[in-house]
Amino acid sequence: PETNKAGTKGVGFGLMFGTDGAGISLGKCISKQGKMYVQLSGTYAPITLSAFPYSFSGKDVVIDADVKLGSISAILEYHPFGNAFKLSAGAAYMLTKINAVAFVKDSAEQGDIMISPKEVGDIQFGISTNPICPYVGIGFGRAVPRKRVAFNFEIGSYYLNKPILNFKTTGMLEPTSTQEDVMSSN
């Protein structure tokens, strides 16, 4: 394979897999010594839960959820020793959103009265994050590889502010809709 001595020439293209989904990245060296790189990337993972069973206080609950994970990020990589070890910092535009509906699976018994799941009602909630989040990480590998194919490993974290919560209830649960502010602050 062709060799790019310090990983300084050309543009690196990569496939990514992480906790916020799968995606692609583009990288470019921005220093002559091969110590500083810029990387632009995007990841996405849609997840749908349909009739997901959950037990809450001894009652069977069913959850339908639409979960979207992902980000578009710009990361600066610094290789302090000129080798594959790197420190990373940057920012990401978060695509994370969760919308879900939870309802009791079976009729509830209250004394001699049976209450249907529709009468009990459902809980609808949504969670999203503030869109712009800083990122820091540490790892091994370069945005532009020395050879045609290379593997990178990085562990890092986004700083997420307080999530944005939407909460609504129906049926007999409707009076709890007033608790949105309490849940949001918790």
C-alpha positions in Angstrom: 0.0 0.0 0.0 1.0 3.6 -0.5 2.5 5.4 2.4 1.8 8.9 3.5 4.8 9.5 5.9 3.3 11.8 8.5 -0.4 11.4 7.4 -0.1 15.0 6.0 -1.2 14.6 2.4 -4.7 14.3 1.0 -8.0 14.0 2.6 -9.0 11.1 4.9 -12.5 9.5 4.5 -13.8 7.2 7.2 -16.7 5.1 8.4 -17.6 5.7 12.1 -19.5 3.6 14.7 -20.3 4.9 18.1 -23.0 5.5 20.8 -24.7 8.1 18.7 -24.9 6.0 15.6 -23.0 5.1 12.4 -21.7 7.7 10.0 -18.9 9.1 7.9 -16.0 11.5 8.5 -13.7 13.6 6.4 -10.3 14.6 7.7 -7.4 16.9 6.6 -4.0 17.7 8.1 -3.6 21.4 8.8 0.0 21.5 10.0 3.3 20.7 8.2 4.5 18.5 11.0 1.4 16.2 10.9 0.4 17.1 14.5 -2.9 18.9 13.9 -5.9 17.7 11.9 -9.5 18.8 11.4 -12.2 16.3 11.1 -15.8 16.8 10.0 -18.2 14.0 10.7 -21.9 13.0 10.8 -23.6 10.1 12.6 -27.2 9.0 12.8 -29.1 6.1 14.3 -32.9 5.9 14.2 -34.5 3.4 16.6 -38.2 2.5 16.8 -39.7 0.7 19.7 -43.1 -0.7 19.2 -45.1 -2.3 22.0 -42.0 -2.5 24.2 -43.1 -4.1 27.5 -42.1 -2.5 30.8 -43.1 -3.2 34.4 -43.8 -0.1 36.6 -44.8 -0.5 40.2 -46.2 -3.9 39.5 -48.2 -2.8 36.4 -47.4 -3.9 32.9 -46.9 -0.8 30.7 -46.4 -0.7 26.9 -44.1 1.9 25.3 -44.0 3.1 21.7 -41.0 5.2 21.0 -39.3 7.0 18.2 -35.6 7.6 19.1 -33.2 9.5 16.9 -29.5 9.7 17.9 -26.8 11.5 16.0 -24.7 14.5 15.5 -22.8 16.6 13.0 -19.5 17.6 14.4 -16.3 19.6 13.7 -13.3 18.2 15.7 -9.7 19.4 16.0 -7.2 16.5 16.6 -3.8 17.3 18.2 -1.0 14.6 18.2 1.4 16.0 20.8 4.1 13.3 20.2 3.7 13.1 16.4 2.5 9.5 16.7 -1.0 8.0 16.6 -1.9 9.2 20.2 -4.3 12.2 19.9 -6.3 14.7 22.0 -9.5 15.9 20.4 -11.8 18.9 21.0 -14.6 20.5 19.0 -18.3 21.0 18.9 -21.3 19.1 17.6 -24.8 19.9 16.4 -26.9 17.2 18.2 -29.7 15.5 16.3 -30.9 13.6 19.4 -34.7 13.5 19.9 -36.9 11.0 21.8 -40.7 10.9 21.4 -42.6 8.2 23.3 -46.0 7.2 24.4 -46.6 4.9 27.4 -49.9 3.3 28.4 -51.0 0.4 30.7 -51.3 -2.9 28.9 -54.3 -4.3 30.7 -57.4 -3.0 32.4 -56.8 -1.8 36.0 -59.0 -3.0 38.8 -60.0 -0.5 41.4 -62.2 -2.3 44.0 -65.1 -3.7 42.0 -64.6 -1.4 39.0 -62.5 -2.3 35.9 -60.9 0.6 34.3 -59.8 0.2 30.6 -56.4 1.3 29.4 -58.1 4.0 27.4 -59.8 5.4 30.5 -56.5 5.3 32.5 -54.9 7.3 29.7 -51.4 7.6 28.4 -48.3 9.5 29.0 -46.7 11.3 26.0 -43.2 12.7 26.4 -40.5 14.1 24.3 -36.8 14.7 25.1 -34.4 16.7 23.1 -31.0 18.4 23.8 -29.7 21.8 23.2 -28.4 21.6 19.7 -24.8 22.8 20.1 -22.6 20.8 22.4 -18.8 21.0 23.1 -16.8 17.8 22.8 -13.5 16.5 24.2 -11.8 13.1 23.6 -8.6 11.0 23.7 -7.6 8.2 21.4 -5.3 6.6 18.8 -5.3 7.1 15.0 -5.2 9.9 12.5 -7.9 11.7 10.5 -5.7 11.2 7.4 -4.0 7.7 7.6 -0.4 7.0 6.7 -1.5 4.1 4.6 -4.7 3.6 2.6 -6.5 1.9 5.4 -6.3 2.5 9.1 -8.3 2.1 12.2 -9.0 4.8 14.8 -10.2 4.5 18.4 -11.4 7.4 20.4 -13.3 7.8 23.7 -14.8 11.2 24.4 -17.8 13.0 25.8 -20.2 15.7 24.8 -21.2 18.3 27.4 -25.0 18.3 27.3 -27.0 21.0 29.0 -30.3 20.3 30.7 -32.5 18.3 28.4 -35.7 19.9 27.0 -38.7 17.9 28.1 -42.3 17.9 26.8 -44.8 16.0 28.9 -48.5 15.5 28.3 -51.0 13.0 29.8 -54.6 12.0 28.9 -57.5 10.2 30.6 -57.3 9.7 34.4 -53.6 10.6 34.3 -54.3 14.1 32.9 -54.0 16.0 36.3 -50.3 15.0 36.3 -49.6 17.1 33.2 -48.9 20.0 35.6 -45.8 18.2 36.7 -43.8 18.9 33.6 -41.7 21.7 35.3 -40.9 19.4 38.2 -39.8 16.6 35.9 -37.8 18.9 33.8 -35.9 20.3 36.8 -35.3 16.8 38.1 
